[in-house]
Amino acid sequence: MKPIYVVLAAVGALLLFLFLGYYNMYNKAVGLQEGLDEKFANVQSAYQRRADLIPNLLNTVKAAAQNEKDILTQVTQARTGITQASEGIKNAKTPEDLELMGRKINTAINLAYEAYPQIRSTENFSQFQNQLEGTENRIKTERDRYNEAVKEYNTHIRGFFARFFLNGEEFPRKEGFTAAAGSEISPKVSF
């Protein structure tokens, strides 16, 4: 075999190796970039879930608390009716007045007994708190996944060969989520 063919074959093999290496490097960068975009979209989706869910849950809890307040007010008024009927017995002058006051007391007692509610607003507030905590945990999880994807992407595009062969405009370095200024200070909770 002539030496020129050996040199051409070696150069061809080297070019093929470089082309396949670049092809794989480029495809991996594209895949990582698309994965990064997906992770960011998941973060946005978690934020949208919070924006949609929390106001609706809050309104539901408020409505349930108002309903319980109304029921308790009605129960209190029914008990007041029992007290007023008891006062009426003291002031009754005829057997018919006593009978009428006795029926009013029985009706008021039945209303108070039947309408006495089980307090559930505490459970509603607890469920609301759990939903809020769960939503914030979802957002944190999606942020963490995004930051992991940023690290993997940046590591790939900043690699020795990738730095030379990948276009910096097409594959720019990405920034992960960082804490807002002052968030390292624990918030004070007071009532």
C-alpha positions in Angstrom: 0.0 0.0 0.0 1.3 3.4 -0.9 2.1 5.8 1.9 -0.2 8.5 0.4 -3.2 6.2 0.9 -2.2 5.5 4.5 -2.0 9.2 5.2 -5.3 9.9 3.4 -7.0 7.1 5.3 -5.6 8.4 8.6 -6.7 12.0 7.8 -10.1 10.6 6.7 -10.4 8.6 9.9 -9.4 11.6 12.0 -12.0 13.8 10.2 -14.7 11.2 10.6 -13.8 10.9 14.3 -13.9 14.7 14.8 -17.2 15.0 12.9 -18.8 12.2 14.9 -17.4 13.8 18.1 -18.8 17.2 17.2 -22.1 15.6 16.1 -22.5 13.8 19.5 -21.3 16.9 21.4 -23.8 19.2 19.6 -26.7 16.7 20.0 -26.0 16.4 23.7 -25.9 20.2 24.1 -29.2 20.4 22.2 -30.7 17.7 24.4 -29.5 19.4 27.6 -30.8 22.8 26.4 -34.2 21.3 25.7 -34.3 19.5 29.0 -33.4 22.8 30.7 -36.3 24.6 28.9 -38.6 21.8 30.1 -37.5 22.1 33.7 -38.0 25.9 33.6 -41.5 25.3 32.1 -42.2 23.0 35.1 -41.2 25.7 37.5 -43.6 28.1 35.7 -46.3 25.5 35.8 -45.8 25.1 39.6 -46.1 28.9 40.0 -49.3 28.9 37.9 -50.7 26.1 40.0 -50.1 28.2 43.1 -51.6 31.3 41.5 -54.7 29.3 40.5 -55.1 27.2 43.6 -54.4 29.4 46.6 -57.0 32.1 46.0 -59.7 29.5 45.4 -58.8 27.6 48.5 -58.7 30.7 50.6 -62.2 31.8 49.4 -63.5 28.3 50.2 -62.1 28.4 53.7 -63.5 31.9 54.2 -66.9 30.8 53.0 -66.9 27.8 55.3 -65.9 29.9 58.3 -68.6 32.4 57.5 -71.2 29.6 57.2 -70.2 28.3 60.6 -70.4 31.7 62.1 -73.9 32.1 60.7 -74.9 28.7 62.1 -73.5 29.5 65.6 -75.3 32.8 65.5 -78.6 31.0 64.8 -77.9 28.5 67.6 -77.3 31.4 70.0 -80.5 33.1 68.9 -82.4 29.8 69.4 -81.0 29.6 72.9 -82.0 33.2 73.5 -85.5 32.1 72.5 -85.4 29.4 75.2 -84.5 32.1 77.8 -87.2 34.4 76.6 -89.8 31.6 76.7 -88.6 30.7 80.3 -89.2 34.3 81.3 -92.6 34.1 79.7 -93.5 31.1 81.9 -92.8 33.3 85.0 -95.2 35.9 83.7 -97.9 33.6 82.4 -101.3 34.3 83.9 -103.4 31.5 82.3 -103.0 27.8 81.6 -103.1 28.7 77.9 -100.1 31.1 78.3 -98.2 28.3 80.1 -99.0 25.9 77.3 -97.9 28.4 74.6 -94.6 29.1 76.4 -94.0 25.4 76.9 -94.4 24.8 73.2 -92.0 27.7 72.4 -89.4 26.2 74.8 -89.8 22.7 73.2 -89.5 24.2 69.7 -86.4 26.3 70.7 -84.8 23.3 72.3 -85.4 21.1 69.2 -84.0 23.9 67.0 -81.0 24.3 69.2 -80.4 20.6 69.4 -80.9 19.9 65.6 -78.9 23.0 64.5 -76.0 22.5 66.8 -73.1 22.3 64.3 -69.8 20.4 64.4 -67.0 23.0 64.1 -65.1 22.2 60.9 -63.4 25.5 60.1 -60.3 24.4 62.0 -60.1 21.4 59.7 -60.6 23.6 56.7 -57.8 26.0 57.8 -55.5 22.9 58.5 -56.2 21.6 55.0 -55.6 25.0 53.5 -52.3 25.1 55.3 -51.4 21.6 54.1 -52.2 22.6 50.5 -50.1 25.8 50.8 -47.2 23.8 52.2 -47.5 21.2 49.5 -47.6 23.8 46.8 -44.5 25.5 48.1 -42.8 22.2 48.3 -43.7 21.5 44.6 -42.2 24.8 43.6 -39.0 24.2 45.6 -38.7 20.7 44.0 -39.1 22.1 40.5 -36.6 24.9 41.2 -34.1 22.3 42.5 -34.6 20.2 39.4 -34.0 23.2 37.2 -30.8 24.1 39.1 -29.6 20.5 38.6 -30.3 20.8 34.8 -28.5 24.1 34.7 -25.5 22.6 36.3 -25.4 19.6 33.9 -25.9 21.9 30.8 -23.3 24.4 31.9 -20.8 21.6 32.7 -21.3 20.2 29.2 -21.0 23.5 27.3 -18.0 24.6 29.3 -16.1 21.4 28.7 -12.7 21.6 27.0 -13.7 20.5 23.5 -17.3 21.9 23.7 -15.9 25.3 24.4 -14.1 25.3 21.1 -16.8 23.8 18.9 -20.1 25.0 20.3 -21.4 28.4 19.4 -21.7 30.6 22.5 -24.7 32.5 21.2 -26.6 29.3 20.4 -25.6 27.7 23.7 -25.2 30.5 26.2 -24.3 29.8 29.9 -27.5 29.7 32.0 -28.1 30.9 35.6 -30.0 28.9 38.2 -32.5 30.1 40.7 -31.0 32.0 43.6 -32.6 33.2 46.8 -34.0 36.7 46.9 -32.0 39.3 48.9 -32.8 39.1 52.6 -34.3 35.6 52.4 -31.5 34.2 54.6 -33.1 36.0 57.5 -35.8 34.0 59.2 -39.2 35.7 59.1 -40.9 36.6 62.4 -44.3 35.1 62.9 -46.6 36.9 65.2 -50.4 37.1 65.7 
